[in-house]
Amino acid sequence: MMTAGELIQDLLRVYNAINKKIFNVGVKQQKVDFVGNKIIIVSRNSRVPVLKLLDENYPLSTRQLDHLLFQVFKQEIEASLEQ
């Protein structure tokens, strides 16, 4: 049986590993909380440099790309947690 602290550490490792896989950089700061039967992960991440560059001239496109990257991230973390 895993303790809450061990579960939190595993979640932090998984979250950071997926962030590195997709964005090629780890998170700056992250925190895990349990609220009822939900897991809340709050993190501070670096922006993908190319999106920062494009955002000046194409803000709608970069918001769409941010959204798509977040969807891929959620799929990856869900698959990892199901394993």
N, C-alpha and C positions, 0 to 999 in steps of 0.2 A: 504494500500500500504506500502511495506517495503522499508526502506531507504537502500542505499548501505552499510552503516556501520552495520545496523542490519543484512543484508544478509551475510556480511563477518563474523560477530560473529556467526551466525547460521552455516555457512560452517565450521568454525573452530571447533565448538562444535561437529558437525557430524563427521568430519574427525578424531578428537581426540577420540571420543567414539568408532568408528570402529577400530581404531588402538588399543585401549585398549581391545576390544573384541577379535581381532585376535591375537595380540602379548602380551597381558596381561600387557601392559605398555603404558603410554601416550607418545606423541611426545615431543621431547626436545625443538623444535622451529618450528614455522610454520608461513606462510605468504600467504595471498590471494590477487591476483591482477585480474583485468578485462582487457582483451585485445580484443577489438572489441566485438564479441559475444562469446568469450571464457573465461572460468574461469581457472586461473593458480594458483595451490596450490604448494608451495615449502615448504618442511619440512625436519627437521633433526630428525632421528629416531635412537633408540638404536637397535643394531643388536640382533636378537634372539640368546641367549647364546649358544644353542646347535649348531647352524650353525657356530658360531665363533669357537667352539671346533672342529667341523668336517672339517672346511675350511683348516686347516693345512694339512690334509692328503687326502681330497677329494674335491678339489676346483671346479671341473666341476659339481659335484653333488650338492654342496651348491649353485652354481650359478643357476642351474636348480630349486632348491627349492626356492631360492629367487624370481625367475621369477614367479613360480607358486603361491607363497604367494602374490605377487604383483597383479597377475591376480584376485585372490580371493578378495583382497582388492578393486580393481577397480569395481568388480561386486557388492560388498556390498555398496560402496559409490554411485554407479549409482542407485541401487535400493532405497537407502535411499533418494537420491535427487528427484527421481521420485515421491515419496510419498509426 
